Amino acid sequence: MGLEKINMPQLGESVTEGTISSWLVQPGDQVNKYDPIAEVMTDKVNAEVPSSFTGTIKELVAQEDDTIEVGELMCYIEVEGAGSTEEAPVEKEVVEVEKSSDSPASSSQSKQNKTAISDDTTSKTRYSPAVMTLAQDNNIDLNQVEGSGRGGRITRKDVEKIIQSGDIPTSASSESDQSENKRSESATAQPSGVQTAEGDIEIPVTGVRKAIAQNMVKSTTEIPHAWMMVEVDVTGLVELRNSVKNQFKEKEGYSLTFFSFFVKAVAQALKEYPQLNSTWAGDKIIQRKAVNLNIAVAKEDELFVPVIKDADEKSIKGIAKDITALASKARQGKLTSKDMEGGTFTVNNTGSFGSVQSMGVINHPQAAILQVESIVKKPVFQDGMFGARDMVNLCLSLDHRVLDGLVAGNFLARVKEILEKMTKDNTSVY
Amino acid sequence: MAVISYIQAVTQALKEEMQRDEKVFVLGEDVGKRGGVFRATDGLYEEFGEARVLDTPLAESAIAGVGIGAAMYGMRPVAEMQFADFIMPAVNQIISEAAKTRYRSNNDWSVPMTIRAPYGGGVHGALYHSQSVEALFANQPGLKIVMPSTPYDVKGLLKASIRDNDPVLFFEHKRAYRLIKGEVPDEDYTLPIGKADVKREGSDITVITYGLCVHFALQAAEKLAEEGIEAHVLDLRTVYPLDQEAIIEAASKTGKVLLVTEDNKEGGIISEVSAIISENCLFDLDAPVKRLAGPDIPSMPYAPTMEKYFMMNPDKVEKAMRDLAEF
């Protein structure tokens, strides 16, 4: 004798439950297979539920008026010979197997699986994009992180927990491995924790601003700067330029600025003092053959340093033409990387802002930068008497690893000499 | 708020919209005197008469075509396909005409029609009463496809579909009709078409699905919660066009995404969801995007064992969710 279950059958498409309107059998009743045992009402049909077995009704589990889901237990029936080949016992076995998956035996098995998993570290160093991103953003050394995923994999949650705890494992060696680039980046592009007050405006650091910031930090942290300044009498040059500027503009279509003369003089002097036209390269100093002069062009909140190529081979007019072209490109945002690369020395026209003295930051990795200040008319002693002269300061910042005061001084003296000799009588702009 | 079944929500929405707007009418096979084979249009014939509750011949292309014509003329037809499986003869009308009329006529004409159809398996319906057909229509701009999971969503979205000025395919899961019950407000309301809905908040894994599978996912989620695995469940509700923003947000939240459908696996709605996630969420992903779907075989078989093998259920979803959580 064995005990079997009779469950609520499926009584039509979309029917998911039925209400027992009346039982047609009582416990103890003998029934044959397919005999009706209950009347059931559903949304769609009223039907009789047949018995799945031949046997004796043992217990009515569901009561009249109960609503039973399809597949739920209605009653127990005692049948001849347990483990019959009927359909239901098979179903029962399935049920039992499913049930046993929740039993302690199988849960201990799954525990075993889990311990096996934790010993397995095959996926320990296999990182998902999310884990990589979080680790890089927060400078986490993943080698020191325990993974809770399959095969010891470090999950996004593992990393998020570490970040939340604030106890971030960073690698000492990886810290020292970081390039100068990284350091300057962290000095400029990381949130500083500065508080903002009401009415303050937060401007995100992006694009050109970020690049400027990084370059400046790099330049000032890496290069030991030294400064010098000379005063130059450019009365003759002013006279020369003023005498030709209108005619030049008319003829060429662009302005002949003072700056062109200064660039020309610097290019000439650099040819004689190539030490300044060089780069610090760690174990050596590289002197550049080409004289490619960066000029600084400001545009609202951006600063560009396009290059006048081979300035030593160009006339004052040629330089003026280049400056005009580069400045207009910069203002229109049309500078290409080709316009910006290959510079060997920088000349900065700080005088255009009215500055008379400044300490330039060297354009890394060059060795020096020269700032041309405002031309100012001053009373000056000359040959024992006062005279009104046009005076200008030239300020030089130099990389003290590459250059010393002597050579820099000689260079400045040479620039001064060239400029002071530029007069109407001996200089042509062409 | 009253607790009603999924199919009662359909009936209520139809009834209230017909009361609200006399341009709304229903047509389909057996929708009139019989009240629909599933009883979705029960009582409408008695209340609104044969002029607004039309019993049609067994010709789905005509049901769709008549609806399109009436809609272009200013009516708001709600056409019923008795089973989504039977929609095939109407595909030309739906795709070539309904979906394209507004575009083709440069906005001069539109088709404010709703086509309702029961889809899905698990009811011993066999090959022609069990299919999911949404993927067939899910690359046809001009169409909207709504597949709600709860009585609340059914009522709000069916009303929104009827009021929408363009054609909407409204697929109702036939097994959900009497299985799923839920609270529905007494007052008139609509829900936005094209918006997914978070059905459960969680931080360990994300399950994105629609229709009846939402309930399977929710049931599985409750079980997994006992083990400390918290699942985030997003119900797409509208499967075309997809709510990309909600998908990206839900996927990024946990980085472990399981997509579930009872439709065949290849080329389905969830494949498109997967593409959206991989396009947008790479750096938030912590595991491969997983799809749990029906097998790529022609249709759901009749034999109970085979139907069970094909059909989605909470155990299959739970297993896949646990697997992903442990990854």
Interface residues (C-beta under 8 A of the other chain):
Chain A: Q10 E13 S14 V15 T16 E17 D43 K44 I117 S128 P129 A130 V131 M132 T133 G149 R150 R153 T155 R156 K157
Chain B: I7 F38 R39 P118 V123 H124 G125 H129 K174 R175 Y177 R178 L179 S203 D204 T254 G255 K256 L282 F283 D284 L285 D286 A287 E326 F327
